[in-house]
Amino acid sequence: MTTPTRRHGFRAASAIILLLGGVGVAIATWVGGSHGWAIVAIVAYAVLAAGAYVWAGRSSDVAALMRGGGDERQRGLDRDATAITAIVMSIAAVLGALISIGRTGNPGVYGEFCVIGGITYAISLFLLQRRR
């Protein structure tokens, strides 16, 4: 007789985060005057949240991470994917700032993202260095 594998984490974690984000988007859209799109947004986020809840119940690496659980290998995958995402977003912010400077002489919001990313990286590096 085999015993079922216990799944660690909270299955609804990703679904709740999606719903909270959806409520925020819907409220902002409603306040902006697009009432129809606000309703569409909350319905879309509710569908995505339901899908996340179902997916988190499975026994895969992604499902374990969606539950906020996972073993050391799965958390390593999450950390590496997060690092790759940060690199790509940083490159996009720098390219956006350069294009914006070329067009308008002002880096605009892309420059703000570059500053926020640089400051966050420096503070994180300092804090992690002290911790390890």
TIZA-428353 format. One record per residue (C-alpha): residue number from 1; x, y, z; residue in one letter. Coordinates in nm, 3 decimals, always signed. Layout:
BEGIN
+-----+---------+---------+---------+------+
| pos |      c1 |      c2 |      c3 | code |
+-----+---------+---------+---------+------+
| NUM |       X |       Y |       Z |    A |
...
+-----+---------+---------+---------+------+
This chain:
BEGIN
+-----+---------+---------+---------+------+
| pos |      c1 |      c2 |      c3 | code |
+-----+---------+---------+---------+------+
|   1 |  +0.000 |  +0.000 |  +0.000 |    M |
|   2 |  +0.137 |  +0.337 |  -0.095 |    T |
|   3 |  +0.069 |  +0.649 |  +0.101 |    T |
|   4 |  -0.015 |  +0.968 |  -0.083 |    P |
|   5 |  +0.257 |  +1.228 |  -0.102 |    T |
|   6 |  +0.187 |  +1.519 |  +0.131 |    R |
|   7 |  +0.189 |  +1.850 |  -0.051 |    R |
|   8 |  +0.335 |  +2.132 |  +0.151 |    H |
|   9 |  +0.218 |  +2.491 |  +0.126 |    G |
|  10 |  -0.112 |  +2.666 |  +0.096 |    F |
|  11 |  -0.302 |  +2.568 |  -0.220 |    R |
|  12 |  -0.494 |  +2.895 |  -0.247 |    A |
|  13 |  -0.183 |  +3.117 |  -0.213 |    A |
|  14 |  -0.150 |  +3.206 |  -0.583 |    S |
|  15 |  -0.526 |  +3.230 |  -0.628 |    A |
|  16 |  -0.557 |  +3.481 |  -0.344 |    I |
|  17 |  -0.272 |  +3.692 |  -0.482 |    I |
|  18 |  -0.435 |  +3.692 |  -0.827 |    L |
|  19 |  -0.770 |  +3.791 |  -0.680 |    L |
|  20 |  -0.617 |  +4.075 |  -0.478 |    L |
|  21 |  -0.437 |  +4.202 |  -0.789 |    G |
|  22 |  -0.756 |  +4.171 |  -0.990 |    G |
|  23 |  -0.953 |  +4.370 |  -0.737 |    V |
|  24 |  -0.686 |  +4.641 |  -0.752 |    G |
|  25 |  -0.694 |  +4.652 |  -1.131 |    V |
|  26 |  -1.075 |  +4.652 |  -1.137 |    A |
|  27 |  -1.096 |  +4.936 |  -0.882 |    I |
|  28 |  -0.840 |  +5.145 |  -1.070 |    A |
|  29 |  -1.020 |  +5.080 |  -1.399 |    T |
|  30 |  -1.357 |  +5.166 |  -1.243 |    W |
|  31 |  -1.221 |  +5.490 |  -1.094 |    V |
|  32 |  -1.072 |  +5.570 |  -1.435 |    G |
|  33 |  -1.423 |  +5.561 |  -1.578 |    G |
|  34 |  -1.412 |  +5.234 |  -1.770 |    S |
|  35 |  -1.682 |  +5.047 |  -1.581 |    H |
|  36 |  -1.728 |  +4.777 |  -1.844 |    G |
|  37 |  -1.355 |  +4.701 |  -1.853 |    W |
|  38 |  -1.348 |  +4.691 |  -1.474 |    A |
|  39 |  -1.609 |  +4.415 |  -1.478 |    I |
|  40 |  -1.419 |  +4.231 |  -1.752 |    V |
|  41 |  -1.098 |  +4.260 |  -1.548 |    A |
|  42 |  -1.246 |  +4.117 |  -1.229 |    I |
|  43 |  -1.405 |  +3.828 |  -1.419 |    V |
|  44 |  -1.077 |  +3.756 |  -1.601 |    A |
|  45 |  -0.879 |  +3.759 |  -1.276 |    Y |
|  46 |  -1.138 |  +3.534 |  -1.109 |    A |
|  47 |  -1.100 |  +3.282 |  -1.394 |    V |
|  48 |  -0.719 |  +3.302 |  -1.367 |    L |
|  49 |  -0.741 |  +3.255 |  -0.990 |    A |
|  50 |  -0.961 |  +2.947 |  -1.034 |    A |
|  51 |  -0.707 |  +2.806 |  -1.280 |    G |
|  52 |  -0.422 |  +2.877 |  -1.039 |    A |
|  53 |  -0.610 |  +2.704 |  -0.758 |    Y |
|  54 |  -0.662 |  +2.392 |  -0.972 |    V |
|  55 |  -0.302 |  +2.396 |  -1.097 |    W |
|  56 |  -0.164 |  +2.435 |  -0.743 |    A |
|  57 |  -0.339 |  +2.111 |  -0.647 |    G |
|  58 |  -0.123 |  +1.910 |  -0.884 |    R |
|  59 |  +0.210 |  +1.747 |  -0.809 |    S |
|  60 |  +0.456 |  +1.939 |  -1.024 |    S |
|  61 |  +0.740 |  +2.179 |  -0.956 |    D |
|  62 |  +0.534 |  +2.481 |  -1.060 |    V |
|  63 |  +0.237 |  +2.366 |  -0.850 |    A |
|  64 |  +0.460 |  +2.333 |  -0.543 |    A |
|  65 |  +0.588 |  +2.688 |  -0.595 |    L |
|  66 |  +0.235 |  +2.819 |  -0.650 |    M |
|  67 |  +0.141 |  +2.676 |  -0.310 |    R |
|  68 |  +0.429 |  +2.866 |  -0.153 |    G |
|  69 |  +0.600 |  +2.539 |  -0.073 |    G |
|  70 |  +0.848 |  +2.328 |  -0.257 |    G |
|  71 |  +1.171 |  +2.155 |  -0.175 |    D |
|  72 |  +1.520 |  +2.301 |  -0.205 |    E |
|  73 |  +1.550 |  +2.217 |  -0.575 |    R |
|  74 |  +1.212 |  +2.374 |  -0.657 |    Q |
|  75 |  +1.295 |  +2.688 |  -0.459 |    R |
|  76 |  +1.625 |  +2.703 |  -0.649 |    G |
|  77 |  +1.432 |  +2.693 |  -0.978 |    L |
|  78 |  +1.214 |  +2.978 |  -0.854 |    D |
|  79 |  +1.516 |  +3.183 |  -0.746 |    R |
|  80 |  +1.690 |  +3.130 |  -1.081 |    D |
|  81 |  +1.375 |  +3.219 |  -1.278 |    A |
|  82 |  +1.335 |  +3.532 |  -1.067 |    T |
|  83 |  +1.697 |  +3.632 |  -1.134 |    A |
|  84 |  +1.656 |  +3.582 |  -1.511 |    I |
|  85 |  +1.335 |  +3.787 |  -1.502 |    T |
|  86 |  +1.514 |  +4.068 |  -1.316 |    A |
|  87 |  +1.794 |  +4.074 |  -1.573 |    I |
|  88 |  +1.554 |  +4.087 |  -1.867 |    V |
|  89 |  +1.341 |  +4.358 |  -1.703 |    M |
|  90 |  +1.655 |  +4.561 |  -1.624 |    S |
|  91 |  +1.769 |  +4.540 |  -1.986 |    I |
|  92 |  +1.420 |  +4.646 |  -2.101 |    A |
|  93 |  +1.427 |  +4.944 |  -1.861 |    A |
|  94 |  +1.771 |  +5.056 |  -1.981 |    V |
|  95 |  +1.674 |  +5.019 |  -2.349 |    L |
|  96 |  +1.347 |  +5.202 |  -2.283 |    G |
|  97 |  +1.534 |  +5.485 |  -2.111 |    A |
|  98 |  +1.780 |  +5.513 |  -2.400 |    L |
|  99 |  +1.503 |  +5.518 |  -2.660 |    I |
| 100 |  +1.307 |  +5.771 |  -2.455 |    S |
| 101 |  +1.614 |  +5.994 |  -2.420 |    I |
| 102 |  +1.670 |  +5.972 |  -2.795 |    G |
| 103 |  +1.310 |  +6.071 |  -2.870 |    R |
| 104 |  +1.237 |  +6.328 |  -2.600 |    T |
| 105 |  +1.563 |  +6.403 |  -2.420 |    G |
| 106 |  +1.409 |  +6.260 |  -2.101 |    N |
| 107 |  +1.438 |  +5.900 |  -1.975 |    P |
| 108 |  +1.081 |  +5.914 |  -1.844 |    G |
| 109 |  +0.939 |  +5.631 |  -1.640 |    V |
| 110 |  +1.206 |  +5.394 |  -1.772 |    Y |
| 111 |  +1.470 |  +5.604 |  -1.599 |    G |
| 112 |  +1.272 |  +5.582 |  -1.278 |    E |
| 113 |  +1.268 |  +5.203 |  -1.306 |    F |
| 114 |  +1.645 |  +5.204 |  -1.365 |    C |
| 115 |  +1.699 |  +5.414 |  -1.051 |    V |
| 116 |  +1.464 |  +5.197 |  -0.843 |    I |
| 117 |  +1.634 |  +4.881 |  -0.969 |    G |
| 118 |  +1.982 |  +5.015 |  -0.902 |    G |
| 119 |  +1.899 |  +5.133 |  -0.550 |    I |
| 120 |  +1.720 |  +4.806 |  -0.470 |    T |
| 121 |  +2.016 |  +4.604 |  -0.595 |    Y |
| 122 |  +2.267 |  +4.804 |  -0.392 |    A |
| 123 |  +2.061 |  +4.781 |  -0.072 |    I |
| 124 |  +1.996 |  +4.409 |  -0.125 |    S |
| 125 |  +2.364 |  +4.339 |  -0.188 |    L |
| 126 |  +2.461 |  +4.528 |  +0.128 |    F |
| 127 |  +2.202 |  +4.348 |  +0.344 |    L |
| 128 |  +2.274 |  +4.002 |  +0.203 |    L |
| 129 |  +2.647 |  +4.050 |  +0.247 |    Q |
| 130 |  +2.599 |  +4.134 |  +0.615 |    R |
| 131 |  +2.367 |  +3.838 |  +0.662 |    R |
| 132 |  +2.596 |  +3.573 |  +0.513 |    R |
+-----+---------+---------+---------+------+
